Amino acid sequence: MDLSADFLEPRWYAAYTCANHEKRVAEQLGLRSVEHFLPTYKTIRRWKDRRVHLQMPLFPGYVFVRLALVDRLSVLRVPSVVRLVGINGHPSALPNSEIAALKKCLACDLRVEPHPYLITGMRVRIAAGALAGYEGILVRRKGHVRVVISIELVKKSAAVEVDASELVPVYGHPRILRAEARGWVRDDKR
């Protein structure tokens, strides 16, 4: 049996889980010595009589695992894991840069929160600061500038607040070219 290097090389994959079972799946993966990553964020939930501080999954329904595809059964046998996300039933590896960007955001203790996956918007590169070199989509919310970092395979995104002076547009990107052609890109700073 001829196994390709891609099949034997450990890569990051998205494991799709049952609803609200992300933390249980992460615990089980840890017990089975499977490298995993469950990004979480802090939030405050208000009930009638109190406020509660919670750690919630940044991408509900997903836990990221790093493994060689030959070892995928060690993940698929975990209770509440539905499948490894992919195309036509074949798991698709995530770019290391997407996982690295998420880990860096969380390690730097930046304010990170879930954000709807965006298709339109200007793609920017962070030129300075803790996240220098990472790319995402620029959005504005409540007077603050944020960069949306996306995990393309699972169609999930997270927004991280950044200083506008640290951003540069990624020219030549198809979205930028379409925006320029439509007159949406302006040089003025607002």
N, C-alpha and C positions, 0 to 999 in steps of 0.2 A: 504494500500500500504506500503510495507516494504522497506525503503530506507537504504542502507548500509552506514556505517560511511564514506567510501571513497567517496560516492556520495554527502555527506553533508559537508565534510571537505574541507576548501579552500586549493587549491594547484595551482602551477604555470603551465600554459598551453601556447602553442605557437599559436597565432592567425595569420593565413595566410591572407595577404591583397592583394588588387590589386596593380599593379606596381606603385611605387612612391606615394603611399597614406599613408605611415606609420605615418607621422606627423599628418595628418588629422584624422586618426583613433585614435591616442593617445589623441588628443584634445577632440574628441567625447567621448572617454572612461572617460576622466577626468570630462566632463560635466555630465556624468551619474554616477559618483562616483564609478567607477570600478577601483580597484587597477591595475595599469599597469606599464610596464617598457619598454622604447624604448631606448636601448643603442645607442649612437651616437659617432662619432669620428670627429676630426678636420682634414680638408684637404684643400689643395690649388689647385684650378683649374685655368688653364691658357687658356685665349682666346687670339685672335690676338692682342688686344689693352690693355689688363689688366690681373691682377691676382686677384682672388676672394677667400676669406677665407669662407669655408662652414662647416656646421655641417651636416654630412650625417649619415644615419642609418648604424650601424655596421653590421646588418644582413638584407639586403634589402628584403622586402616582409614579414617581421615578426614583430609583437608586442607581448610582453609577458604579459599575464594577470593572476592575482591571484584571483581565485573564486572557489566556490563550483560548481560542475557540475550541480546541480539542478538549478543554476542561469545562465547557459550558454546562454540562449536566450538574456540576457542583452548585451552580446558581439556579438552574431550572427546577431542581428538586427541593429548593427551599419553599416551605409553605408560604402562600400569598404572592409568589412570583408568577406572573402570567406568562411572560415571554421576554426575550431580548428583542429590542426594537430594531427593525430593519426593513428591507425592501423585498417583497415577494417571498417572505418567510426566511430570508437569510439575514442574520444579524449584521448590522453596519457599524463599523468602528467610528468612534468620535475623534475628531482632531485633538491631539494633546493640548494644543493652544487654548481651546475652549475650556477644558477642565482646569488648566493652569490659571487662566484668567479668573475663573470662579474661586479657586483656592486662594489666589492672591487677594481678591476683594475681601474674603472672609478673614484671612490672616491679618490684614491691615486694619481690621476692625472698622471698616467703612460702613456707612449706612446702606444696607442692601435690602431690597424688598422685591416681591414678585411684580412682574410687569407683563402686560399683554404682549404677545409676539407681534412684532411689527413687520410689515412688508414694505411699506413706503418710509421715507425719511432719509436724511443725509447720513452717510457713513463717515465716521470720523476716527482719527487715530489720536490716542492720548500721547502727547509729546513730552510731558514732564510729570513728576510726582511718582507715587508708589506704583501706579499702573502704566508707566511709560511703555509705549510700544504696542499696547493692546488696542484693538479696534472694536467699534460698536456703532450703534445708531443714535444720533443726537435727538433728544426730546427736551421739552421744557415743561415743568410742572410746578405750579405755585411759585413762580418767580425764580426757580432754581434750575440749573442746567444739569442734566443727567445723561449718562451714556448707557444705552441698553445693550447688554452683552447677552448673546443668544446661543443656545444649544440647538443648532439647525435640525438635527435628526428628530428630536422630540417636540419641536415647535414650541419651546418654552424660552422665556427671557427673564432677566433680572435687571433692574435699573440701579445704577450706582451714581451718587451725587459727586460731581467733579467741578473744578473751577474752569470756567469757559476759556480762560487764558491758556489752559493746558491742552487745548484741542486744536487739531489741524484737519481740514477736510482731506478725504482720500480721493484725489482727482483721478479720473480715468475709470472709476468704478461705474458700472452701468447705471446705477440709480442716480449718481451725480450727473452723468451725461444727459439722462432724460430730464432731470430737474433743470439743468442749464438750458436745454433746448426749449423748455416750457417757460423759462424766465423766472423760475422759483428761487434760484440761488442769487443772493444779493451780497455785495461786498460790505454793506453798511453794518455796523455793530449796534445791536439794540440792547 
